Amino acid sequence: MSYKLKIVELDKLPPAEEFLSPRELKTYNGFKVEKRRREWLGGRYALKKLASGFFIFDIRQIEVVNRTSGQPILGVPGGCSLPVSITHSGDFAAAAIATAGMGIGVDMEVIEPRSTAWMKQSFGDDELSSTAPVFLTELWAKKEAVLKFMGVGLSLDTRDIRFINGRLQFYGRALDLWARLGSPKVQIDIKDLDGGYKLAIASEAPLL
Ligand SMILES: CC(C)(COP(=O)(O)OP(=O)(O)OC[C@H]1O[C@@H](n2cnc3c(N)ncnc32)[C@H](O)[C@@H]1OP(=O)(O)O)[C@@H](O)C(=O)NCCC(=O)NCCS
């Protein structure tokens, strides 16, 4: 496996002062919406805890910053090239760190019924072999994990990333971007979490 994953419960986080840098604490204290503050903190804790296993620095010296695209990166003294990803949903947050040079994207979603309008807007007809909430939630988590793997959010049409009979296919702008990234072989892992969540991890399959 080319990545490490950590899942945390938002109700069981240590005090923010114990793991955030002074700059991160300022950002944390600036959030107006409690839900956003809590999930942001959970994502930071999961990623920084995971990263502290890779470095000799105190956890407060390891920072998580977001590019203008929203993509998270690790900031450590001397620099760091390990790709990372964060997700949060409901009571959980999760983060992953990949081997240097490999892509990574994680997405966690609560299993719940979705509207027909959302379904039509999000998926190609050829993907919808079922409309059961469990199936659609997993499919959506896989797409978002791939979007994060590629370093983009929902600026791409999610129908340009399709899972047909379980196989990932790229179309349109997503295909162009995938080619620019060197046409990596994307591997998808799925975890079922207690409480009715699907967690998808898109990682780069090592070349044999
Ligand atoms: C990225 C996106 C697909 C995730 O959506 P989501 O399922 O609602 O939320 P998740 O909890 O699973 O993921 C959120 C995390 O994705 C990460 N993320 C955001 N944009 C990303 C991108 N372009 N590439 C990779 N990861 C990204 C961030 O770490 C974010 O958490 P954080 O803000 O606490 O650091 C969606 O939020 C999106 O398209 N955002 C647009 C980008 C954006 O927000 N830009 C503004 C930058 S300030």
The ligand as a Tripos MOL2 file, in Angstrom:
@<TRIPOS>MOLECULE
LIG
   48    50     1     0     0
SMALL
NO_CHARGES

@<TRIPOS>ATOM
      1 C1        -12.7370   19.5120   -2.5020 C.3       1 LIG1
      2 C2        -14.2130   19.1630   -2.4750 C.3       1 LIG1
      3 C3        -14.5160   18.2820   -3.6850 C.3       1 LIG1
      4 C4        -14.4830   18.4030   -1.1540 C.3       1 LIG1
      5 O1        -15.7660   18.4490   -0.8080 O.3       1 LIG1
      6 P1        -16.5280   17.8210    0.4580 P.3       1 LIG1
      7 O2        -16.8920   16.4020    0.2130 O.co2     1 LIG1
      8 O3        -17.6280   18.7570    0.6990 O.co2     1 LIG1
      9 O4        -15.5910   17.9420    1.7150 O.3       1 LIG1
     10 P2        -14.5410   16.9570    2.3800 P.3       1 LIG1
     11 O5        -14.6910   17.1350    3.8320 O.co2     1 LIG1
     12 O6        -14.6030   15.5750    1.8770 O.co2     1 LIG1
     13 O7        -13.1550   17.5770    1.9020 O.3       1 LIG1
     14 C5        -12.7500   18.8380    2.3040 C.3       1 LIG1
     15 C6        -11.2530   18.8640    2.2380 C.3       1 LIG1
     16 O8        -10.8430   18.6400    0.8800 O.3       1 LIG1
     17 C7         -9.5760   19.2270    0.7190 C.3       1 LIG1
     18 N1         -9.5870   19.9340   -0.5600 N.ar      1 LIG1
     19 C8        -10.2170   21.0910   -0.8830 C.ar      1 LIG1
     20 N2         -9.9610   21.4320   -2.1500 N.ar      1 LIG1
     21 C9         -9.1560   20.4600   -2.6550 C.ar      1 LIG1
     22 C10        -8.5420   20.2710   -3.9150 C.ar      1 LIG1
     23 N3         -8.6650   21.1470   -4.9090 N.pl3     1 LIG1
     24 N4         -7.7740   19.1560   -4.1000 N.ar      1 LIG1
     25 C11        -7.5900   18.2660   -3.0970 C.ar      1 LIG1
     26 N5         -8.1510   18.3980   -1.8540 N.ar      1 LIG1
     27 C12        -8.9260   19.4940   -1.6530 C.ar      1 LIG1
     28 C13        -9.3290   20.1740    1.9000 C.3       1 LIG1
     29 O9         -8.3260   19.6290    2.7280 O.3       1 LIG1
     30 C14       -10.6650   20.2030    2.6000 C.3       1 LIG1
     31 O10       -10.5750   20.2510    4.0180 O.3       1 LIG1
     32 P3        -10.0210   21.5420    4.7990 P.3       1 LIG1
     33 O11       -10.5910   22.7300    4.0740 O.co2     1 LIG1
     34 O12       -10.5290   21.3930    6.1850 O.co2     1 LIG1
     35 O13        -8.5230   21.4930    4.7040 O.co2     1 LIG1
     36 C15       -15.0970   20.4360   -2.5590 C.3       1 LIG1
     37 O14       -15.0790   21.0820   -1.3150 O.3       1 LIG1
     38 C16       -14.6770   21.4340   -3.6000 C.2       1 LIG1
     39 O15       -14.7640   21.2580   -4.8040 O.2       1 LIG1
     40 N6        -14.2010   22.5610   -3.1920 N.am      1 LIG1
     41 C17       -13.7850   23.5750   -4.1570 C.3       1 LIG1
     42 C18       -12.4450   24.0380   -3.8470 C.3       1 LIG1
     43 C19       -12.5290   25.1360   -2.8580 C.2       1 LIG1
     44 O16       -13.2360   25.0460   -1.8740 O.2       1 LIG1
     45 N7        -11.7810   26.1780   -3.1190 N.am      1 LIG1
     46 C20       -11.7150   27.2650   -2.2330 C.3       1 LIG1
     47 C21       -10.3360   27.2980   -1.6580 C.3       1 LIG1
     48 S1        -10.2120   28.2840   -0.2250 S.3       1 LIG1
@<TRIPOS>BOND
     1     1     2 1
     2     2     3 1
     3     2     4 1
     4     2    36 1
     5     4     5 1
     6     5     6 1
     7     6     7 2
     8     6     8 1
     9     6     9 1
    10     9    10 1
    11    10    11 2
    12    10    12 1
    13    10    13 1
    14    13    14 1
    15    14    15 1
    16    15    16 1
    17    15    30 1
    18    16    17 1
    19    17    18 1
    20    17    28 1
    21    18    19 ar
    22    18    27 ar
    23    19    20 ar
    24    20    21 ar
    25    21    22 ar
    26    21    27 ar
    27    22    23 1
    28    22    24 ar
    29    24    25 ar
    30    25    26 ar
    31    26    27 ar
    32    28    29 1
    33    28    30 1
    34    30    31 1
    35    31    32 1
    36    32    33 2
    37    32    34 1
    38    32    35 1
    39    36    37 1
    40    36    38 1
    41    38    39 2
    42    38    40 1
    43    40    41 1
    44    41    42 1
    45    42    43 1
    46    43    44 2
    47    43    45 1
    48    45    46 1
    49    46    47 1
    50    47    48 1
@<TRIPOS>SUBSTRUCTURE
     1 LIG1         1 GROUP 0 **** ****
